Amino acid sequence: MKIAVITDVHANRQALEAVLEHAASQGVEHHVFLGDFVGYGADPAWVVDCIRSHVERGAKAVMGNHDAAVTHGPRPTMRAEARASIDWTRTQLDAAQLAFLAQLPLTHEHGELLFVHANAFDPANWAYIEGPSEAVRSMNATHARVTFCGHMHDPMLYHLSMLGKSGSFVPAPGVIISLLSSRRWLVVPGATGQPRDGNPAACYAVFDDATAVLTYWRVPYDHAAAMAAIRATDLPASFADRLADGR
């Protein structure tokens, strides 16, 4: 079964539409959404409704820190600009949309696969996988052979051998990667709606659980329209500017 792993949409309707269309062209049969559906972007209601519709048809979704902040309140450590987007987003969602976000689980397991927004060692505290040490800690915290994480907006792939040797690399889009059974893996697909590696194209990944083949994808989308939508709201203009160059 081909699984599209989509994360950090951040209320970017144009990016999500483009990724879903691309995933359909790849023969995707199932979708998993790794959280942070809201925040920063101009279309939180549309994005939440879209993902909720997919979940009603069998897709899986987990909670991200922005989703938690909208439903349960932001943490004191949240940056001022992110807090502003949370406050605005809450005014854009109705009771049913907020209830959908509030009931999302922190993790989802499917066979040897674990799906989580931030990490496997402490999902509720949203610590980032910033490098090999956090990745190894996350892989060692679960029995899953392959862990899929969002939260980090740059695509990355980590691996851990049975002897404890770890490695990582930035995957090239469109290149097929076989996830060898002799290793454990941590997959960071990168952000669909907020890429921050200097490339404005939306990120996502496709995993075939029958063949253990993984492919990262970059999908160009109408980021000018997404920027214009943000500028038409009361959100900070910087949220629009960063979409132009993926920063």
C-alpha angles and dihedrals in degrees: 000000000000111000123196110212110202125177144167097023089162096195092301103145096179093053094047092049091052094048094048090050091049092047090053089054089055093057095251113180101183138028131212119188116202101203141259093100092158138042131078097023132089102235110057095142094052093046094048091048091048094051092042089053091053091049090052087056094051106280120133128230135183131199124264129200093257090051089051092048092053093050102033103023131266121285118249089247094059112115118253095246092050090047089053090054091049092052091049094044092054089060091054098054128078126219094268093051092049090047091053091054093044094056097049114121122236093232142019125200126200114177107298092351128096123193119196136151102231115004143322098241097064111359096174096057096055099224113176127243093232098161147337097304094058091041093054091046089053094047091049091051094065140046090221115117092212124032122191117204134181125184094086107084097206121080114248139157124209129187137188126200126217087254092057097255112143135198142168142193142176106254121226115237116257095014115128113234122194110214099217115221090227090070139052118232141207114198122200106184095188127235123310095198103024113034111176106183097094094270115101094201115112118256132221139138138226121213125189106207092193095059100022089234120150129194127185117209137196115202121193113222139174096281090163089065091047090050092049090050091054093047089054089062134062091259119121113277089231089073088063096041094056092059092065095067103015096251 
